[in-house]
Amino acid sequence: MSWTLEPVATELPLDENNSITIHPGDDYPPGYTGSKFTIRRIQNKYQLSVKSYTGNYVDAKTLPKNLLSTIIRLKGNYSGSLRIRWNGDTILAPQNSGAEMYIGKMTYGDDAGKLFPGLDLDKEKHGRMAVYTGPQSGLDVGEKWSVPAFKSGDRPKLIRRILRPKDRIKTITEHFKLTDFIVKQLNPGGKRLYVTNFGHIVTPVHNVELRANHIDLLQTIENFNSDGLYNASRFTYQKAERSFKESGTPWVMALIGHIDDFDGFGPQFDLSTIPDNRLNEDDDLEDM
């Protein structure tokens, strides 16, 4: 279940024919985006943690190989958060009014999704969807995108709104199969989704949608406990309880597939649409 940070460069597309090379230690042009993790120092020992909403930390069984040594070489002693994208790009959070920092690519061994006790960040679904067995918070689960409304003219690109409602970051990549699935199977008007560091695509769904897909939410939570996914059970219950209090209907994060099930690649930013102050997903408003 090993994770290894490879301190290598990454390529980001500029257009169909050109790309930019980002080296470890460089600023990351799209900004601070991806699934969120935290490096915490506890009793003089560093831990990698994941959470769902504030304070619900789960510590990894072991630190990813090369993570601390790479951070110390590039940054010095560091406690704070990092985000990992679907392609492994690993980015340290901006600190003290500085920029985010690219530090390398995360790679995974067998059963890597089980690095955090009681969770499985790489569990496959059976059927059209399944309750996600990782973080249930939109600020933590993954890189946020939306399939836009048809009238926007942006399909099959994905978008995310920033600042004013009409300002949008867009993908340079086109996602025909993912867009088609969302529109035909979930919501004709488009829908928010998140892409995790393992390339899974999750989206918030309410209990009516779960029932339509033959998923009993309470039974699922019980099954998580029986299967040793006790933190997934806890995260899911807290999400359902929180959303029920706010909206009158339980919502949870559901896994609808992997990027390989759709277009075979994840979203890449159209860098020309990135604002001058870059994207920072820590600044997003929390969902239910």
Buried (B, 14 or more C-beta within 10 A) or exposed (E): BBBBBBBEEBEBBBEEEEEEEBEBBBBBBBBBBBBBBBBBEEEEEBBBBBBBBEEBBBBBEEBBBBBBEBBEEBBEEBEEBBBBBBBBBBBBBBBEEEBBBBBBBBBBEEEBBBBBEBBBBBBEBEEBBBBBBBBBBBBBBBBBBBBBBEEBEBBBBBBBEBEEEEEBBBBBBBBEBBBBBBBEEBBEEBBBBBBBBBBBBBBBBBBEBBEEEEBEBEEBBEBBBEBBBBBBBBBBBBBBEBBBEEEEEBBBBBBBBBBEBBBEBBBBBBBEBBEEEBBBBEEEEEBB
